[in-house]
Amino acid sequence: MKKFFVVFALLILFFAVSCGGSQNAENDDNTVMPDDSVDENTEISDDDNEQSDDIENSRNQNDEDQEEMSDTTEEDDEDIDSAPAAQTQYNSPYGSVSFDFTGYVGAAGYTPGCENDFLFSGTYGNNSTSILPEDLTSTLECAYQTSDDFFSEDIRGKYIFIKKQFITVSAGYYYDNPLISFSIPIELAAKEGVHDINYSYKDNVVLLISDVDWDAGVAKGAGECIHAFAEGEIEITKGFIDGENEFSFRGEATLYNPLNYKGDNISATPSLSDFLIGAVGTDKICDPID
């Protein structure tokens, strides 16, 4: 009987030892899990670092793109700034004038002695050069009607053409530049009151400052170049009536060079260039006057 109890006790002890070993084995298995977890977290961290690198590279690329765009924008700005260089050679406005005319208008094709009373003063150019030549001796003023074909074939109509020529005596007797000229439609010249002066020849008064080839005369085709046209108002105080021929007006205007009319180049505008070629014989722009 005693032997039985001894054997039973040994069995119990063996069972207890076996269970303890199994539990330790399970505990050992549990201790491996944190190591695996650390490895997984480490892999995730590496992925995060790679994503951070991608984001940083993207930011750097964006910065480079922005710098390239900025450089391109600066180059475009330089191109824009350099584009109107020709315009800036001429101040805007390019001068100013005042005028007062009283006299008679000659019939078409006839100039009655060119001795009308035409008071004119002003400045032109970039530094307000007097419009009257320094060595001025005398002037001739002429007002006469034009024939229907005075202008080019596609610009019909009669005008009163008024010009002021300067005469100087310096090593000879000769005409001087600039030439001042008005063109006033016959219908408008009959209407007393205030009217516009600008470069649109069809319905308004046009006042031009130009240089002329005096060896060729003042006829159509003798022009050398244009300094400026005027923009302002004219007051007709004695309207022109064909047959009576008396005419008087006064006013003032601002001068503009066609290459810089308030920042715009209008030298190729048909209403201006056609008129210049028809009335003065050229649409060439004079060099800047300093």
Secondary structure, DSSP 8 states (H G I E B T S, - for coil): -HHHHHHHHHHHHHHHHHHHHHHHHHHHHHHHHHHHHHHHHHHHHHHHHHHHHHHHHHHHHHHHHHHHHHHHHHHHHHHHHHGGGTGGGS-SS-EEEEEEEEEE-B-TT---TTB-EEEEEEEETTTTEESS-TTEEEEEEEEEE--TTSS-TTS---EEEEEEEEEEESSSEEEEEEEEEEEEEHHHHTS-EEEEESS-TTTSBEEEEEEE-TTT-SSTT-EEEEEEEEEEEEEEEE---TTT-EEEEEEEEEEEBTTBBTTB--TT-HHHHHHHHHHTS---B-----
